[in-house]
Each structure stands twice: as C-alpha cells, then as structure tokens.
Amino acid sequence: MTKKSKREERIRNNPKGVSFDDLRGILENHGFELDHGEGSHNVFIHEKTRKSLTIPKSGNEVKPVYVKQALAAIDELEDEDD
C-alpha cells in the first residue's frame, strides 16, 4: 500500500480533523485540479468530466461534511469509469 493510498484510507475511516492539504492531495490524485481558491472557498474541477467541487475551509482543517462530499465525488467518478 502506497503512502497516498494509506492517507486516503485513513481519511475515509475518520473524516474529522482532515487538513486542507491532505484533502487537496487526494483530490489531485483522482484528477481534480484547484481551479481557484479565493478566501475560504476553493473550487476543484475534474480534468476530464469538468465536474466541480467547492470545498470551504476554516483555518487549515476541512469540516467532515465536505470531506465526505469530496470522497463521494471521487467514488462517483470511479463508478462512471467502470
């Protein structure tokens, strides 16, 4: 298991206290790019499907609800690929 997949598995098991940088890394591993990040809202767009995902952050942590949304978007994209 790679370092990236271990980080993703840890976040899937406990979406609390996830840093923005960790979530950004996972999203980028799955084809999302940070389109723009102004203030507290950051918009990620998937490079192939052009789906967007807005992730607000407070400090350096992301609220669990947004972590779950990001993981659901990743799962949805993987289901489409199958």
Summary of the structure (lengths in Angstrom):
residues: 82
radius of gyration: 12.0
end to end distance: 21.9
largest distance: 36.5
contacts: 213
relative contact order: 0.18
helix: 48%
strand: 28%
